[in-house]
Amino acid sequence: MRLSKIWLYSVAMLASVMLFGCGSNKAVMNSKITHVEKKETLGKGEYYQFEITLEDKMEAIEVDGEWRVEDGGDRKARVMVMDEENFLKFKEEEPYKTQYDSGEKIQHTFKIRLLNQFRAQKTLYYLIVDNPSEEDKKEVSFRLDLNYEWGAGSR
């Protein structure tokens, strides 16, 4: 009887991790999404990630963004944009490169144009809203406008 309860508990825990994941929060953006307004609370050292998909036959995407730390500790956050390879390095805490890095600030506006590296297939970029503090949680609001550039005859 005791063994079956332990087994049932283990299965329930594994299922919840598979359903809800662990670590950062995430949003996926594709060509159907052109505007995002969001407010997120980031725990100590946590980040929120936007996965930006450039579909095949898409030339580029222009991201026009604005963000602000509304509340929490020193009220500083950091926004970065990177490709898939560097995002994996970022997650593993290895050296990585960014296409955009705001540095630690209270608020910032930015505009960046991301190119489709692989025209025959989709290209992934990640926009990261990072709470670099190991002491305080932060509430961050952000707005993103996305303008997709399609290749000739692709739409």
Secondary structure, DSSP 8 states (H G I E B T S, - for coil): -HHHHHHHHHHHHHHHHHHH-SSSEEEEE-TT--EEEEEEEE-TT-EEEEEEEE-TTEEEEEEEEEEEEEESTT--BEEEEEEHHHHHHHHTT-----SEE--SBSEEEEEEEEE-S-TTS-EEEEEEEE---SS--EEEEEEEEEEEEE-TT--
